[in-house]
């Protein structure tokens, strides 16, 4: 989907008005090339993102890392495992590192959990795949998403099946409306289907607003909570205890999986979990197609699973 045209050795030589053999010697650091020619070839190769097309070199994947957060760790762990198995090399860049990305002669790029310019393929000569781009399909770019509607469906049907009617879904604000509304339509659709549309609530809260709002919802009799930021799980459990309530006797809690924390809370947390191996596998498959000059798929949706543990139980009478 990227529409990126590969730059060949012939392209470099032709643009600089030198022979293909001269360009090859310059790129391979051979001694019989004038210093000024070598500098011109290397600069143009960097600008055009030239790579050796023989198929024998180790492909290098650049990864733009938006932030170091718990939600990013499983992606990176899986990337390391799968790229090692495929004999690919990884280079990590900060979110503002696109100039570094372009100067590193990488074969292709991945961007995870972040927004990018929609006109990427017209501005950058680098094959690109995005992962969890908040449900926004980009022209000419392969996008891999966890299934946001399935997430909402799984958790709502689980909580409603336990008898809960007053269910609150809490998340942080986001820069785009599309990101804020990811999975929200299905949340309300399931509530409507079971006749509880008027008793569920979706709120976007800043961190400073979370505790007072959570306390207020407990006072209003809400018995089940879906927390989008996994970082809120600890403070929510504390607020529930301070209110004299217990999990899951009085309140059921669902958040997103943090494998190093969620199963070891008291009680262990019911969570939504992305299929990170499948997300990364699809992303690398699509990117390698793009690198080879083939079209990938515009959008791939990967199922999410619900880990049912002891933080959810029957609604109190």
Secondary structure, 3 states (H helix, E strand, C coil): CCCCCCCCHHHHHHHHCCCHHHHHHHHCCCCCCCHHHHHHHHHHHHHCCCCCCCCCCCCEEEEEECCCCHHHHHHHHHHHHHHHHCCCEEEEEECCCHHHHHHCCCCEEEEECCCCCCCHHHHCCCEEEEECCCCCCCCCCEEEEECHHHHHHHHHHHHHHCCCCCEEEEECCCCCHHHHCCCHHHHHHHHHHCCCHHHEEEEECCHHHHHHHHHHHHHCCCCEEEECCHHHHHHHHHHHHHCCCCECCCEEEEEECCCCCHHHCCCCCEEEEECHHHHHHHHHHHHHHHHCCCCCCCEEEECEEEECCCCCCCCCC
